[in-house]
């Protein structure tokens, strides 16, 4: 078991709003320097400074030894950690529409792993993918209450939904198509497109929020009641099954990763030109949508696809984030940036922050704290010989401004970020978890291409029962 120790990285304030002192007028910055882009004028900017000490997060690396890679599989890994501390990890299937979804779990902080059952308690033999009935493509997991886990998925023609109960011990629900494909091309006046790719979901308090990628055109948002009856299949049934709004918001890009509060208020981010907008509403009526604008942004540089993400904490605070690297200057240098925002009024107003970590960013992923305030913020940035992966805590101050604290280098010179998304999650004790993918699109040189970084020391986000350190 490899030991990864978080390297201490601090924060230095450039404008008012966070810890430290520095010029309060952004005009004092050198606009020609690569770390002082023009788009910071009038905005709070925080630059990471390795000379400023902060508490560190410590991580242990756990290999997901039940996840065997073959070819073109297990990339774009995402993860969840349930209220009972069960770690779930998934990735892409072999090619498209072949096996069932590869979903793996650990009940002991990553020391041991097994694949979830695909029907009742029946599991595939070791080394064979399939925690759902086939076919599958790129399932996205969301943990519900009382030991339930849900997965929204896509195939070339369908939008499957699966569910497991008893902390992953029993496959209890399979809907082969929770998405009415005919309705997708005829609903409303928005010219909805029927394209199944990169699904998102979030389960809260008896509701499952679903987002489908139409490729171009309107954002598509659906919802259904959970926990579902055993093995009930109700594709597209508007009375008792999933309900969809095919015209929830105009975009020319894949919608971002949504979130939903316990009261079923949700927000789905999407790009509209150089604006990051939100489709907000309540999962009890997905056909009633309000459009909010979080902020303007621009981004250059490679890495994971840059959709934007929304998370909520247990107090209802909304956090929004996206990569926001600048264009190259005359010397061919780009400033790495994340743009973050917080709202305490359901997106009517936002306080924003630009985080400059010191190198171009290539990935961002957040997870809201459902047992207290704040969120986990993770990102990747260009390193000297690889990719540096960071974890930090995101919160708000007394005036509602976003604050980034406890910045830690979780993995030095690690693997590059994977295609569309690379996940992270908070545990019920406020500890951080991150998933890594090794092997490019072929895992032939590495039998087990998935690893999970499990926090085993240092500060955590605050939870209802305070936990200062992870034992």
C-alpha angles and dihedrals in degrees: 000000000000117000116220116191118199112240113225116251124173140202128244119193119233098175133015121287108068142046119313140023134275139126111327095200113073089208087074089068120098101251092199095056117099090235095052109059122180094247093070094072110126094003133106111256127191120191122194113242118192090203093066110083123221136168110282133225113226122210138196119206116229121190114222092227094177090062106085116189124216115163133321091359144112093027121129090043121195132178147193134199115208129221086260092055098254111151116219124191132181141169142177121310123243102285110319132312095003119107130011118273116292105232122165133188140196125198094185107056093276099309091120134016139197136175118254119249119265097208126019102315096330114124131194115250115270113285096021118107120233130106090155134039109276143292111056139148118179114351119195118209132217125177118225133190129294097023097309123141124191131197128196114199143170137216130181090277109013147048106222123195121199133181137192128196136198093046094307096313096116132039101221109167139034125176107179093200123016090166124078102222095190091051090050091067098041107038120116128328098294097092093240115210122219105225122139112207138129104001124202131198145174129192122206133160099338098324132099116205115205131190124192126197112234092187093231130007130030126015110246118216128182138176138192138178119261152222084055127209114269114285094343115159116196108157112191095344102157093197102053106358135059119327120206137199105202094185103049099133140345119252141143094212141059110287116249130248110289134206136200133205126226090261088057096250106145141185127202116192122215138166121251107179106299093342128093106217133185131220103210131184145112123289090226088071113019091175091072106076133170120198118221130180115223099184147305118271143171127195137187130179136059134278132095117352110280108230102142125239139230126204133174129207126216091268092058097253113150119219122193126190142174139161111265110179116170128238119267117276125219090284093053093253126138128199113233112227144168118201114213133181138181131203130186095183103061094271100310089119134013138199111209138204133188113214116201108192097182102260137049111287121233104180142016131190131167136187124198122231106243092181099053142337130324136021145252114257119196131173144164127227137181113279132191095266104002142350124314115214120206136191127196142158122255122202142140131254126227091281095050097256117145115252127194117205142165094031109189136178100235098180126013118212093353131160122301119263115271122247113272103003146355117195142219135180145194121235122224089261091056095257122145128243129184131183124219130198122206127187110050112239091326120059094187091117094050122043094200108036098173124084130172125212107216118194110234102168145016133050123337133197110273116270133190089264102041115242113186096182139012110245 
